[in-house]
Amino acid sequence: MEAARPRLTSDVVAADSLAAQETDRLFSLYAAHYDAADRARFEADLAAKDHVILLRDAGSGRINGFSTQKLVRAGGARALFSGDTIIDPACWGEQELVKAWSRYAGRLLAEENSPLWWLLISKGHRTYLYLPLFFAEYWPRLEGPVPENVAALMGAFATAKFGEYWDASRGILSFPESMGQLTPALAEVTAGRKDDPRVSFFLEKNPGYARGEELVCLAEISPANMRSVAARALKEGLAMGPLPRQAACSI
């Protein structure tokens, strides 16, 4: 009989409030999934984020996953940038991260009467597939070219966050040296995914993913544009109202 996956709980903490042992655990998860993992670069990137969504084993409290978050502004528009996101493979299939992130996004959406976008960078097909799973419209996508207004927003956010590393002609972030790439085992496209046209599209758009190049993606965060459990959790976050100005909060 297949063992049950560990049940996860979640909370949101300010990035600068993490205890040393929590940072150690986050880096150990990161290093287990990415080659070219550098501790100093990881900590610098973490320090530049606003919040971290922590996923914990409901029984032991052990951190089994995390996702770093940063609000980016460009030309009067705002986007939620999701950075390093890792879940222990033993917990794959759990929906707690989707729920936690969507509630968090809903609370950010409630802070201002203006659109909120999701700025996602993807160096793996698994990350890219979050988009069609939970969003009705997102870009880039197989179904058609990026609209001009969305392309302009994408470029503005990517430039604001990544500067010279944004290659507008390819829609890619390209770095002089890898900022960390998936281990070969995780980068491999499994047999069950090779015939998925969305995976083929990702590989066509980002052929350098295995060496750490990132595909820049954008989707509007709104109840009308989100699907399934993500839409329900977003509405829960909206109903909860803006995030409290404190180090940690329940979501």
Residue pairs with C-beta under 8 A, 6 or more apart in sequence:
5 90
5 91
5 92
5 93
5 94
6 57
6 58
6 59
6 64
6 90
6 91
6 94
7 57
7 58
7 59
7 94
8 55
8 56
8 57
8 58
8 64
8 65
8 91
8 94
8 96
8 97
9 55
9 56
9 57
9 58
9 96
10 53
10 54
10 55
10 56
10 96
10 97
10 99
10 100
10 251
11 53
11 54
11 56
11 248
11 249
11 250
11 251
12 51
12 52
12 53
12 54
12 100
12 104
12 243
12 248
12 249
12 250
12 251
13 51
13 52
13 54
13 247
13 248
14 50
14 51
14 52
14 247
14 248
15 46
15 47
15 48
15 49
15 50
15 51
15 52
15 68
16 47
17 247
17 248
18 26
18 46
18 52
22 54
22 63
23 43
23 46
25 62
25 63
26 42
26 46
26 52
26 63
26 66
26 86
27 37
27 39
27 42
27 43
29 63
29 64
29 65
29 66
29 86
29 88
30 37
30 42
30 84
30 86
30 180
31 37
33 86
33 182
33 183
33 186
34 180
34 181
34 182
34 183
35 178
35 180
35 181
35 182
35 183
35 184
36 177
36 178
36 179
36 180
36 181
36 212
37 180
38 180
41 179
41 180
42 84
45 68
45 83
45 84
46 52
46 68
46 84
48 70
49 68
49 69
49 70
49 83
50 69
50 70
50 71
51 68
51 69
51 104
52 66
52 67
52 68
52 69
53 66
53 67
53 68
53 69
53 97
53 100
53 101
53 104
53 251
54 63
54 65
54 66
55 63
55 64
55 65
55 66
55 87
55 91
55 94
55 96
55 97
55 100
56 62
56 63
56 64
57 64
64 87
64 88
64 90
64 91
65 85
65 86
65 87
65 88
65 91
65 97
66 84
66 85
66 86
67 82
67 83
67 84
67 85
67 86
67 97
67 101
68 82
68 83
68 84
68 85
69 80
69 81
69 82
69 83
69 101
69 104
70 80
70 81
70 83
70 161
71 78
71 79
71 80
71 81
71 108
72 78
72 79
72 80
72 81
72 119
72 157
72 160
72 161
73 79
73 160
74 153
74 156
74 157
74 159
74 160
75 156
77 114
77 115
77 117
77 153
77 156
77 157
78 112
78 114
78 115
78 116
78 117
79 116
79 117
79 118
79 119
79 153
79 157
79 218
80 105
80 108
80 116
80 117
80 118
80 119
80 221
81 119
81 120
81 121
81 157
81 161
82 101
82 118
82 119
82 120
85 97
85 127
87 94
87 97
95 229
98 130
98 134
98 229
98 230
98 233
99 229
99 230
99 233
100 233
100 251
101 233
102 134
102 226
102 229
102 230
102 231
102 232
102 233
102 234
102 236
102 237
103 233
103 234
103 236
103 237
103 240
103 251
104 237
104 243
104 251
105 116
105 118
105 221
105 234
105 237
106 233
106 234
106 235
106 236
106 237
106 238
106 239
106 240
107 237
107 238
107 240
107 241
107 242
107 243
107 251
108 116
108 237
108 242
108 243
109 116
109 221
109 222
109 234
109 237
109 238
110 237
110 238
110 240
110 241
110 242
111 242
111 243
115 220
115 222
116 220
116 221
116 222
117 153
117 157
117 218
117 219
117 220
117 221
118 135
118 217
118 218
118 219
118 220
118 221
119 157
119 158
119 161
119 216
119 217
119 218
120 127
120 130
120 131
120 216
120 217
120 218
120 219
121 173
121 214
121 215
121 216
121 217
122 128
122 202
122 206
122 209
122 214
122 215
122 217
123 181
123 182
123 206
123 209
123 212
123 213
123 214
123 215
124 182
124 186
124 187
124 209
125 189
125 193
125 199
125 202
125 203
125 209
126 186
128 198
128 199
128 202
128 215
128 217
129 196
129 198
129 199
131 138
131 141
131 217
131 219
132 138
132 141
132 198
133 227
133 228
134 226
134 227
134 228
134 229
134 230
134 231
135 219
135 225
135 226
135 227
135 230
136 224
136 225
136 226
136 227
137 219
137 220
137 225
138 217
138 218
138 219
139 146
139 147
139 150
139 151
139 154
139 217
139 218
139 219
140 146
140 171
140 201
140 205
140 215
140 217
141 201
142 197
142 198
142 201
146 154
146 171
150 218
153 218
154 171
154 216
154 218
155 166
155 168
157 218
158 166
158 168
158 173
158 216
159 166
162 173
165 173
165 174
165 175
166 173
166 216
167 173
167 174
170 205
171 205
171 215
171 216
172 205
172 206
172 208
172 213
172 214
172 215
172 216
173 213
173 214
173 216
174 208
174 213
175 212
175 213
178 211
178 212
179 212
180 212
181 187
181 209
181 210
181 211
181 212
182 209
182 210
184 210
187 209
187 210
189 199
189 203
193 199
202 209
202 215
203 209
205 215
206 213
206 214
206 215
209 215
219 225
221 234
222 234
223 231
223 234
223 235
223 238
226 234
237 251
240 251
243 249
